[in-house]
Amino acid sequence: MRRLTAFVVAALLGLAHIGSAAAQSAYPSRTVRFILPYGAGSATDTAARLFADGLSKLWGKPVIVDNRPGGDGLVSLSAFAQAKDDHVLWFGPAGAFTALPYMHDTLPFDPSPAMNPVVSISVVVLAISVPASLKVDTMNQLVALARSDPGKLNAAAANGISDFLLFGFFRKQGLQVAEVPYRDIMQAPSDMLAGRVQVLSTSLAVPQPLANAGRLKILVVTSKQRAPSQPNVPTAIEAGYPDLTFESIGGVFGPPGMPEELRNRIAADFRKVAAANPLIEKRLAATGQIMSLRGPSEFAAAIKEQRGTLADLAKTLGLKAATP
């Protein structure tokens, strides 16, 4: 679960502040770039491109999407930190940097000081799924099966939050479930169909196509509300397992010193784009996201709550946060 990274990333100390004059001048004055921690076709990429298109029309300036996958998000975070530019924004889930200290034995830098919340975009719905062939239809049945035959079940999870959430839950329940690690979690659904993995914790977008085809079953989603694309799937709270609740919120971040006035203006423009194009919310829902546009202060509060939840999960799993 914890890995030593070999990435060399520039320290954040000495990042130039973006002066308050930037908030008073016309923004943007040139091309805006969204740096993403995932590749093309991901749920985050879909959201970024939908908003980039609308904002480029609203602003009259190009908005480009720059995919920088790799290193558990460190590649994109490094590129963002080094840019030192209020026209270069980081677009992705907060978990990509809040979970990092628990995923590595050491960190080359602490990305948190660079992440200045601008606007939240969506809650990326996480889900727990099983093969349709497994005689399990509810979380209660899954827990009962794991308890009745310790060590029989194999489980896989996407690195980071999904991993901590699932195996933290198993630990709290006193269940013995073997972890099957993956470099690419997209391979796990095929192994589920082959019977090598029985439990999967990932974003909803991963199991959803096979679930719609009747080959996988989604037992619960971890969001506080049901996913629009899977309205019949209960939340973890509804299923009786509030410990599995987690809001994986993602959005847009600016550099240190970016004035709150400017961040609020950008957040307002994101809302204008969403209001003008209802298709955006539908497209996000189709990729397992719940649109949630919140300004800088609300977004920051949600990230603070996420950090607290992660700290509790790490304590359950016996993990200590790495330091740069």
N, C-alpha and C positions, 0 to 999 in steps of 0.2 A: 504493500500500500504506500509505503514511504520510499522515495527514490532520491538518489543523489544526482543533482543536475549538473551538467557540464557547461551550461550556458554562461557566458561571460556578458553581463549586462552593466551598462553604465550606471554609476551611483546617481541617486536622485538629488543628493546635496548640491546646491548651487544652481538648481533649476531657476531660470529667470522668471520673475513674476510678470504677469500680464497686467499692465497698468490700468488704472481706472479710466483713462482716456479712451481705451478700447471700447468700453461700454457706452461711451457718449458718441462715438463716431458711428458711421454707417457700418453695419455688419450684415453679411460678409462683404469685404471689399475685393475678394478674389476667390479662387477655388477653395472649397472646403473638402477635406478628406476624412472619411470614416475608416479607422483602422480596426479590423476585426480579428478575433483570436481563432476563427474557424474558416473553413474553406467554402467555396461556392456551393450552393445548394443546401446548406445547413439552414435551420430555422432562423438563426441570427442573421445569416446572409439574406434570407428572404425579407425579413423586416427592414434591414438596412437599405436594401435596394428600393423597396416600396417608398420609404420616407425620402431617400435620396432623390428619387424622381420628382416627388411632390415639392420638396424644398428647393430644388434647382429651378423649378418654375416660379415658385413664390419669391425667391431671392434674386432671380435673374443672374445667378452665378452657378457654374458647374459644381456638383456634389458627387464625388467619386468614392467608390467602395474599394478599399485596399485590404485584401485577405492576407493575413499573416499567421497561419496555423503553425502549431508546434510548441514543444517545450511546456506543455500544460498552461499555455497562455503567455509564457515569459517572452516569446519572440515578439508578439504583438505589443505587450506592455513595454518592452525595451524600445521598440520603434516609436511608440507614443511618447515615452519619457524623454527620448533624445530629441524629439521634434521641437519642444519648447515653443509651441505655436498655438494660438487660440483658434486657428483655422484647421487644426488637426485634432480630431476628437476620437476618443476610443469608444467603440460601440460593441457591447457584449454583456454577458451575465456577471453580476457582482461576484458570484461564486468563483469566477476565474481568478480572482485575486484574494478573496477572503479565505478560500480553502487552501491556498498555496502553502502557508506555513506548516500545515499538517500533512502535506503530501511529500515533503522533502526533508532530508536530514539537515541540510544547510541551504540557505538561499543567498544568491549573489547580491540581492538588494531587497528592500522592503517596498513593494509597489504601492502600498496604501497611501502614503503622502501625496502621490501624484494623481490620485483618483478623486477629482473634484466633481461631485454629482451635478448633472445638468437637468436631465429629464429621464424618468423611467419610461420604458416602452411597453413591457409586457411581463407577465408571470409565465415562465417556461414551465409547463406542467410536467411533473415527474410522475412516473407510473411504475407499479409492480405488476409483472405479468408472469404467466406460466403457460406451458404448452397445452393445447386443447386436449391432448391425449391424457394429461394428468387429471385424475379424478378429484379435482379441486375447483370449486366455484367461488369460494369466499376466502377472506383472510383467516377467519376462524378455522376453516378446514385446512388451510395451509399450515397454520400453527399446530393444529392437532396432529397432522401427518408428520411434521418435523419432530414433534415431541414423542410420538409413538415409535419412531424408528430413527434414533440419533445417528447422524452421519450419512444417511441415505441420500439426502438431497444435495445437489450442487447448485451454487448460485453465482451469478455474475453481475457486475455493476459498472457503470461508467465511472472513470476516475474522478475523485473529488466528492462532491456533495452526495451523489447517488450512492457511492460506495460507503461513505460514512453513515448515511441514513439507514441503509439496509442492514449492514453488519452491526451497527449500533443497536438497532432494533432486535436482531437475533441475540446479541449479548444480553440485553435487558430481559429478554424473554427466557434466557437460559437454554437456547436452542443450539444444537451442534449442526451447523450447515457448512459444508466445505466451500471455500472461495475459489473460483476459477478466474485467474487474471487474464485480461486481454489488452493488447496494445491498441487494437481497433475494436471497439465494442460493437461495431456494425456486423461483426462476424458472429456474435452471440446468438442472434435469432435463428440462424441456420443450425447451430449446434443444439438449440432447444428443440427444433423439429426432428433432429436426429437422436434426441434422447440423452445427450451428454450434459445438458444443463436444464434444470427444472425451474429456476427462479431468476428473474431478470429485473434489475432496477436501473432505469434510464429515463431520458426524456420521453414523453408520450409519443413523439414523432417516430421513434425507433420501432416499437412493436405495433403501432397503429395499422399499417397496411396489412400485416398478417392477421391482426385481430379482426379487421373488417372482412377478411377472407375466411374467417372461422378457424384459423390454424393456431392462433394464440388466444389466450384469455387475459384481459386486463382486470385485475382484482380490485385495485384501488388507485386513485390519484392522490398525490400528497398536497395539492393546493387546497385552500380554504373553501373554494367553490368548485363545483363540477366543471369538467372541461366541456366547452360547447360542442366539440367534435365527438365526444363520447358521453352524451347526457345520461346514459343508463349506468355508467360506472360510478360507484359511490366514492366519496372522499374518505380519507383515512379516519377522519372524525366520525363520519356517519357509520363506518364499519366498526367503530369501537376501539380504534387504535390512534388516539391523538398524538402519541409519540412519533408517528410517521408523518406528521404534518410539517411541511416545509414549503415556503414561498421562494422559489428560485427566480428572483426578480432581476431583470436586465435592463440596460438602458445606455445612455450616452454620458460620457465624462469629459470634462475639459481639464486643462493643465492647472497647476497650483497658481493661485493669485488671480484666476479668472473671476472678475467681479460678479457678485450675485445678481446685480441688475441685468447684466448681459446674459447670464445663465437663465434668468426668468424670461427674458425676451425670446431666447432660443426655444425654451420649453413651450412658450405661447405659440410659436410658429409651428412646432410639431403638432400641437392641438389643432391648429388651423388646417394643416394638411390632412389630418385624420378626419376632421369634420367634413372636409370637402370631398373626401373619397371613402365612402363606406366600405368599399371593396377591401381596404387595408385590414380592417378588423376581421372580415371574413377570411382573408388569406392567412392572417395570423392564427385564427382558430383552426384552420385546416392543417396547420403545422404544429398543433398542440400547444398553442400559446393563448393567453387571455390578455387582451390589450389593457394596459393600466398606465395611463399617462399621468405622472405625478411630477411636480416641480422639484427644484433643488432641495428644499428643506424636508419635504415628505419623503423624497427618495433617500436622503441621508438617514432619516429615521428608520426606514425599512432595512437599510444596510446594517445599521447598528443592531437591529433585532436579529438579523441573519448571523452576525458575528457571535452574538450570545448563544444562539442555537448551536452553531458549529463548535463553540467552546465546550458546551455540555456534551455533545456527541464525542468530541475528542477525549474528554475526561472518561467517558464510558469505555472507549476503546483503548485507553491507556496511552494516548498520543500526546506529545508535547510540541508546542509550536517552535519551529525553527526560527533562528534569527540570522540576519545577514552577517 
